[in-house]
Amino acid sequence: MGNLAFDVAHLLAGGMVVVSFMLLYQDRMLGLLHAFALHALVLAAGVAWQAWTQDAPHLYVTAAIALLFKAIFIPVALHRIVVRLGVHRELEQVVGVGITMLAGLALTALAILVTMPVTGGADVLAREDIAFALAVVLLGLLMMITRRNAVSQLVGFMSLENGLILAATGTKGMPLVVELSVAFSLLIAFIVFGIFVFRIRERFDTVDVHALDRFRGE
């Protein structure tokens, strides 16, 4: 079962990187939300697999949180928000999709080059998961930088947090109380971002954060 455990974990972690590129590629809001739901679904599957291979029952709680909140509740809530605000059309980007994808490939290569030498003493599965997790984190940061829409930046923030969870579970997990604290913090951040989005829409009649720069006179 050792090879099977490695292959499946490698497939799921790599799948998160692929879906992160799907998030970068999306140019419509609803497509972005569907891709994020898939991102969270792959994360939940990866954490559940790690729970089984590591014989760590508390990771099933993490998988359930990812499935219920990130794959179902948050995408549905965001879908209602964007429909209500009328921002479910095309997404404005700071740079073109091609340049963004090339930058994503460079960041993924950087994550592998940085992670592999410093994790030489870890087991192979942990090394692979950490490399993929760092790539997911960097791609989430890239998405936040290259998108002007506040909702898409929120999605980038949550995909970044998915990468952190992947890293934690790949290195024999973390205490359950920490996982619950992270989930609660994410929920609070989601509520704050939601209020922020509504306030931008109310004040500027758009959710493009570039409007804040114009308001400051930049």
Buried (B, 14 or more C-beta within 10 A) or exposed (E): EEEEBBEBBBEBBBBBBEBBBBBBBBEEBBBBBBBBBBBBBBBBBBBBBBBBBBEBEBBBBBBEBBBBBBBBBBBEBBBEBBEEBEBBEEBBBEEEEEEBBEBBEEBBEEBBEBBEEEBEEBEEBBBBBBBBBBBBBBBBBBBBEBBBBBBBBBBBBBBBBBBBBBBBBBBEBBEBEEBBEBBEEBBEBBEEBBEBBBEBBEEBEBBBBBBEEEEEEE
